[in-house]
């Protein structure tokens, strides 16, 4: 079945509809946050939605630390967690980075 999108709706409005669905149908909401652009935008959008709708439950935020990320990425992740700690429940999972030998 082919998904048909409403071409008269912008991306922001479509995101708000999806967040309405998520928050109205699930007790727990989690965001997998990599520290990249896309997951950063998603996390900020979810937090904005939570605050605008006075949702009291914390958002679970999973960050998988491969122990080989860029320093600025790790600083961004730490900053996002610290500055939003009242609204999130962070899960910082360390997964060692390894490169197979040739």
PLY file of the C-alpha trace (Angstrom):
ply
format ascii 1.0
element vertex 102
property float x
property float y
property float z
element edge 101
property int vertex1
property int vertex2
end_header
0.00 0.00 0.00
1.38 3.37 -0.99
1.34 6.13 1.65
-0.21 9.35 0.38
0.84 12.56 2.11
-1.16 15.75 2.20
0.83 18.08 -0.04
-1.01 21.08 1.43
0.47 20.46 4.89
3.93 21.67 5.87
6.46 19.52 7.70
5.96 21.29 11.04
2.20 20.74 11.04
2.65 17.10 10.04
5.11 16.66 12.92
2.63 18.21 15.37
-0.04 15.73 14.23
2.35 12.83 14.74
3.32 14.10 18.19
-0.39 14.43 19.06
-0.81 10.78 18.11
2.24 9.63 20.09
1.42 11.53 23.27
-2.27 10.59 23.14
-1.66 6.88 22.54
1.45 5.94 24.52
2.17 6.22 28.22
5.95 6.44 27.79
7.74 8.43 25.11
11.40 7.84 24.26
13.75 9.56 21.83
16.95 7.97 20.58
19.39 10.88 20.55
22.65 10.51 18.65
23.83 14.10 19.03
23.37 14.69 15.31
21.22 17.23 13.50
18.16 15.06 12.89
17.86 13.59 16.37
18.62 17.01 17.88
15.73 18.55 15.97
13.44 15.68 16.99
14.41 15.93 20.66
13.85 19.70 20.69
10.49 19.29 18.94
9.36 16.66 21.45
10.46 18.83 24.39
8.69 21.88 22.92
5.51 19.82 22.47
5.76 18.46 26.03
6.14 21.95 27.50
3.45 23.58 25.33
0.93 20.90 26.33
1.93 20.85 30.03
2.82 17.17 29.96
4.32 16.21 33.31
5.86 12.83 32.45
9.53 12.90 31.59
10.74 11.94 28.12
13.15 9.02 28.00
16.28 9.96 26.05
18.67 7.24 24.94
22.21 8.17 23.92
24.51 5.39 22.74
28.09 6.42 23.46
30.44 4.48 21.21
33.41 6.03 23.02
34.76 7.34 19.73
32.42 10.27 19.04
33.67 13.74 18.27
34.38 15.92 21.30
31.86 18.54 20.15
29.17 15.88 19.77
29.73 14.69 23.33
29.68 18.29 24.60
26.39 18.90 22.76
24.85 15.74 24.22
25.97 16.67 27.75
24.63 20.21 27.30
21.26 18.94 26.02
20.93 16.55 28.97
21.98 19.10 31.58
19.81 21.91 30.22
16.70 19.68 29.96
17.16 17.42 32.98
13.84 18.49 34.52
11.98 17.19 31.45
13.97 14.11 30.49
15.13 10.82 31.92
18.50 10.20 30.26
19.88 6.77 29.46
23.57 7.06 28.55
24.70 3.67 27.27
28.39 3.07 26.60
29.17 0.71 23.76
32.91 0.36 23.12
34.03 1.19 19.60
36.20 -1.43 17.99
37.60 -1.83 14.51
38.21 -5.37 13.26
41.76 -6.22 12.26
42.35 -6.86 8.56
0 1
1 2
2 3
3 4
4 5
5 6
6 7
7 8
8 9
9 10
10 11
11 12
12 13
13 14
14 15
15 16
16 17
17 18
18 19
19 20
20 21
21 22
22 23
23 24
24 25
25 26
26 27
27 28
28 29
29 30
30 31
31 32
32 33
33 34
34 35
35 36
36 37
37 38
38 39
39 40
40 41
41 42
42 43
43 44
44 45
45 46
46 47
47 48
48 49
49 50
50 51
51 52
52 53
53 54
54 55
55 56
56 57
57 58
58 59
59 60
60 61
61 62
62 63
63 64
64 65
65 66
66 67
67 68
68 69
69 70
70 71
71 72
72 73
73 74
74 75
75 76
76 77
77 78
78 79
79 80
80 81
81 82
82 83
83 84
84 85
85 86
86 87
87 88
88 89
89 90
90 91
91 92
92 93
93 94
94 95
95 96
96 97
97 98
98 99
99 100
100 101
